[in-house]
Amino acid sequence: MYLTREDCDIIMRPVLKSILAKMRISAKLPSSLIYVSPEKGGIGFLNLYESQGRKLIKLAIENLNADTITGQFLDCSLEQLILTKTHANIGT
């Protein structure tokens, strides 16, 4: 299942509110400070949406060209995408 950015925000909003309150940090702190690493002056909380995206990319890379059904499916899907895109460019 893939969560949209809005889904992730809905899930994380009460979690962040509670954790920030326990840390005695304002809940109005900009997300740019909440999710950036402590080395860069932030708190370093996990961004659920971005983490999900990284894991999907990692999974795709691990399975691409693998001798599995998933690897074959990814390979065929990419080939189809390339052919479709190439065909669309030729027609213009």
C-alpha positions in Angstrom: 0.0 0.0 0.0 1.2 3.5 -0.9 0.3 6.5 1.3 -0.1 9.9 -0.2 1.6 12.9 1.3 -1.8 13.9 2.8 -2.2 10.4 4.3 1.2 10.7 5.9 0.4 14.2 7.3 -2.9 12.9 8.8 -1.0 10.0 10.5 1.9 12.1 11.7 0.1 15.2 12.9 -1.1 13.8 16.3 2.1 11.9 16.7 4.3 15.0 16.2 1.9 17.1 18.4 2.3 14.6 21.3 6.0 14.1 20.9 6.8 17.8 20.6 4.6 18.6 23.6 6.6 16.0 25.7 9.8 17.6 24.5 8.4 21.0 25.4 8.8 22.2 21.8 6.2 24.4 20.1 3.9 22.4 17.8 4.1 25.4 15.4 7.7 24.7 14.7 8.2 24.7 10.9 8.5 21.2 9.3 11.8 22.3 7.8 13.2 22.2 11.3 11.3 19.1 12.5 12.5 16.8 9.7 16.1 18.1 9.2 18.9 16.3 10.9 20.3 17.6 14.2 23.7 18.2 12.5 21.9 20.8 10.4 20.1 22.4 13.4 16.8 20.4 13.3 15.2 17.8 15.4 15.7 14.9 13.0 12.2 13.3 13.0 11.5 10.8 10.3 9.5 12.1 7.4 7.0 9.3 6.7 6.3 10.2 3.1 10.0 10.5 2.1 10.9 7.4 4.0 8.2 5.5 2.2 9.6 6.8 -1.1 13.1 5.8 -0.3 12.0 2.3 0.6 10.1 1.9 -2.6 13.0 3.0 -4.7 15.3 0.6 -2.7 12.9 -2.2 -3.3 12.7 -1.5 -7.0 16.5 -1.4 -7.4 16.9 -4.6 -5.5 14.3 -6.4 -7.6 15.2 -4.9 -11.0 16.8 -7.5 -13.2 16.4 -10.1 -10.4 15.4 -13.6 -11.6 12.1 -13.4 -9.9 8.5 -12.7 -10.9 8.8 -9.2 -9.4 12.1 -8.5 -11.2 10.6 -9.7 -14.5 7.5 -7.6 -14.0 9.6 -4.5 -13.3 11.8 -5.2 -16.3 8.7 -5.6 -18.6 7.0 -2.5 -17.1 10.1 -0.4 -17.8 10.5 -1.7 -21.3 6.8 -0.9 -22.0 7.3 2.6 -20.5 10.3 3.2 -22.7 8.5 2.0 -25.8 5.4 4.0 -25.1 7.5 7.2 -24.5 9.6 6.6 -27.6 6.5 5.9 -29.7 4.9 9.1 -28.4 8.0 11.2 -29.3 8.1 9.7 -32.8 4.5 10.7 -33.5 5.1 14.3 -32.7 
